[in-house]
């Protein structure tokens, strides 16, 4: 016999127990307005039609009785087991609960709340006795909850006291099916889980577990769309695409088309389908605590997120979709699909055109098929259709309507156009990809990249298949509705308050005029789709780009092409895709909080993030298109890929740099006694610590940031502390100080290190330098082999090359060397002044300011001209010639070469310019310079002489182990393969670029300081130009959707120590389009802190990486840095060949292949003018200007003006 459900006829109490409930916390109530309007049962709010009040009341009472008597209107919530009622036998019939609850065997508190809920018609209760043994029986109470989608007219669900009572019941009710069936066993009791159901897995796994797209052709009913989908799915059937798509690319493109074309309903992602104790199903919204008997659906998004992994051809998929739907018009709004009312019967042709436009028939596609089949062009039809484009009227918001009201508003034109918005640095790459994959002239494309170019009219825009915007050009359309002064019309009536003209009553009106306002042509178009590349940048709801997209772009479909979709999914679906229910509802003034619903929060007052809820999977599954990795691997096979760590043995200068940073870390730790803010690892020293460790990581390539004064100051500070007896240092700490003091003494004793530090030069070792000029170019008197800076080697190389065919090439070479070394010394003095300006805050014990402020940027040295003069390029070009400069001034600036008094060795090897012989050398170089400045010759037509000492001069090594290895690899492979080098720190890029200039290897530097236009140009140039062999790229710029598949050799100058950044960088080369095996190498100095940090970063889990905002926030990394040890330097390494990081093969300095092209000033100047760089105006270039280009050309690749100055090094990790 079915149980009889009875009502608890008890009077409701005016007081409610104090409980912690969501009824007393901010947030949506149980009866959300959103739910009211969509899931109410159609019979629950039946209108009452009666002619008098009494019959209406009777009808209402009957409807309420019918509502409460229908069991289908209730959800089986759970059971309560009452107290022992003796040895009564188990009853088979359900009993009524007495009105006064006198005989009830439930807890008093629970009964009180049941009374309130029952009186308010929220619940129904049924009870009967159940036997637990021969001498024991209990009462079993079934609780039935009225569904949240019925009875809105008769049941008030906004009462917060009743909500609190329901929460208390939910906290104690037993939802076990066994208890509901009468099998009362305490161990089987199950409590109701009113929080969202948690799902296993990380964010990454959830994203990768999304099902691969499986388009269903039968679901598409529109004839033309079905044909386009067939073309996408069938190999080589798609017109206009010259590239064959992989199967997974065809499926993804077809799935996008199916999403655009098929209207379907999606279950409200906030609802969970749960099973009631009686086996029936209901739908539960945890955050609102809402119980529904029927599911709620929203219309599915007609766009979404294309989130294919890096390098899998998202651009090609989008282009295939555009090509397949060429000429497919967007749909006319439903209010505009009614046939127009005419005064008289129109011509059949007019009515046909009207019907074609109303139903958005792709008539161009049909006419092309007819022409292909029959050869008939039908020009008359084409003319009629082109003269009457599909348009509709958009009534203005808030317009009053009436019998005689005149409808006025904007006219929008349907356009079969796809608008694509990309970052500016990818605009050229997108254009290149279109040219690569799309047949010529198949798509009509408009590129809007230049900020100065205005948009064409709407009539012209609708003729394009693709409008490609750079993001900053797209954002310029925000001026829509503003005049030239960025003024906008007020919302109310405008009253002129301008001043009068003189004594007249005529106002000198400067008010805003409607005709002066800019109206964007985009406002008058209704386009097919809007595609955003790198769309995670559109996740910010208040950004200018999103504002333009939402206010000006009317598109049937919106797509986001991004790799970072999952992180910004909530913002994208809410702000850009505007997916229900996540997007703000303007009419109701409410929106759904993403953070509240995609996580399981086990608290009413705060977010606990206790795992992901099923809401995340349901939402991402409805909008994200992504192929699983295993399905991609089945369809495609990329060329082999290898990644290895190359351990390089650190040589003299590498060890000295590592020891100096150990000196800083140890001296600071011991002298600060590891307490207070003086200690680098104190919580209040975060900024200084981050900069120091960023510099430490960059120094593994090369470092000249420490001056002799810095080292001497740190040494003195440590020695003073060591001599103080009343310190808290342990014996172990004192021993550490002695070791670092000894290391500092060792550094100061090496003259070569002092010269490199003073000049901020990376040294190169050259053998067989012409003996009569070697002493004038050598650093620290090192002539066998000769050690000099790369800048000096470039200057000497260019000087000799420019004099080929003009007499003796070595004439004046000694004087040029003297001046070059003098400029190097002045560069340190200039940088010292810049560093002094940068230093701020209190000094920390044992820490030289330069170790925190960083190595002075080498790009500043562009402001130092030949001869030691400073100033802008314009002033330098306008200054007197070199021949008119005072020899005495040069001699004063070049005293003792460029050495300071800190080195005795340099003084013994360098002659004073007061010596008449040396003066003659300098004057001779000036005279030679004067001769060349008035001569215009073509060095490319002259062969380099083979019978001179210059032929034997070779570069045999450098002062950097990493640079020597890198140069060896580049020389070995650059002829056959293109090379991509990732660097960390602009100075490393500068040194590498200088070395490539010295070897005449063409290259570009993709630096973060470049403009987006130049970045984009460099990528396209590197991929297309066979002469471009090497691309240097800041590793921080490697995750911006770049396609550099022409490179097959990839080198990381320093370990990245962040797996996600490293993987993104590698994917720039190892991606679709790559035809060669990709070889990746990470350079690491063996036995140093760098190696230990690299090993630790590989062992760190993903959670540990995400938890460490900076790398040194990880305890393991921090321990490695704090325990740094001095690296031993042997006696053999301190002089001669022991200082050299050798090249595998010595490289010719003068007369190398390509030396003539390196002197092609005119071509380089033309290129620089195109890129907006400062170049000399005159074509006849003086020798000094040519020599200066040996340094300036390399520096100009970093894209910084002459007077620009970088902050210290690069930012911390």
Buried (B, 14 or more C-beta within 10 A) or exposed (E): EEBEBBBBEBEBBEEBBEBEBBBBEEEBBBBBBBBBEBBBBEEBBBEEEEEEEEEEEEBBEEBBEEBBEBEEBBBBBBBBBBEEBEEEEEBEEBBBBEEEBEEBBBBEEBBBBBBBBBBBBBBBBBBBBBBBEEEBBBBBBBBBBBBBBBBBBBBEBEBBBBBBBBBBBBEBBBBBBBBBBBEBEEEEBBEBBBBBBBBEEEBEEBBBEBEBBEBEEEEBEBEBBBBBBBBBBEEEEBEBBEBEBBBBBBBBBBBBBBBBBBEEEBBBBBBBEBEBBEEEEBBBBBBBBBBBBBBBBBEBBBBBBBBBBBBBBBBBBBBBBBBBBBBBBBBBEEEBBEEEEEEEEEEEEBBBBBEBBBEBBBBBBBBBEBEEEEEEEBEEBEEBBEEBBBBBEBEEEEEEEEEEEEEEEEEBBBBBBBBBBBBBBBBBBBBBBBEBBBEEEBBEBBBBBEEEEEBBEBEEBBEBBBBBBBBBBBBBBBBBBBBEEEBEBEEEEEEEEEEEEEEEEEEEEEBBEEEEBEBBBBBBBBBBBBBBBBBBBBBBBEBBBBBBBEBBBBBBBBBBBBBBBBBBBBBBBBBBBBBBBBBBEEEEEEBBBBEBBBBBBBEBEEEEEBBBBBBBBBBBBBBBBBBBEEBBEEBBEBEEBEBEBBBBEBBBBBBBBBBBBBBBBBBBBBBBBBEEEBBBBBEEBBEBBBBBBBBBBBBBBBBBBBBBEBBBBBBEBBBEBBEEEEBEBEEEBBEBBEBBBEBBEBBBEBBBBBBBBBBBBBBBBBBBBBEEBBBBBBBBBBBEBBBBBBBBBBBBBBBBBBBBBBEEBBBBBBBBBBBBBBBBBBBBEBBBEBBEEBEEEEEBBBBBBBBBBBBBBBBBBBBBBBBBBEBBBEEBEEBEEBBEBEBEEBBEBBBBBBBBEBBEBBBEBBBEBEEEEBBEBBBBBBBBBBBBBEEEEEBEEEEBEEEBBBBEBBBBBBBBBBBBBBBBBBBEBBEEBBBBBBBBBBBBBBBBBBBBBBBBBBBBBBBBBBEBBBBBBBBBBBBEEEEBBBBBBBBBBBBBBBBBBBBBBBBBBBBBBBEEBBBBBBBBBBBBBBEBBBBBBBBBBBBBBBBBBBBBBEEBEEEBBEEBEBBBBBEBBBEBBBEBBBBEBEEEBBEEEEBBBBBEEBBBBBBBEEBBBBBEBEEBBEEBEEBEBBBBEEEEBBBBBBBBBBBBBBBBBBBBBBEBBBEBBBEBB
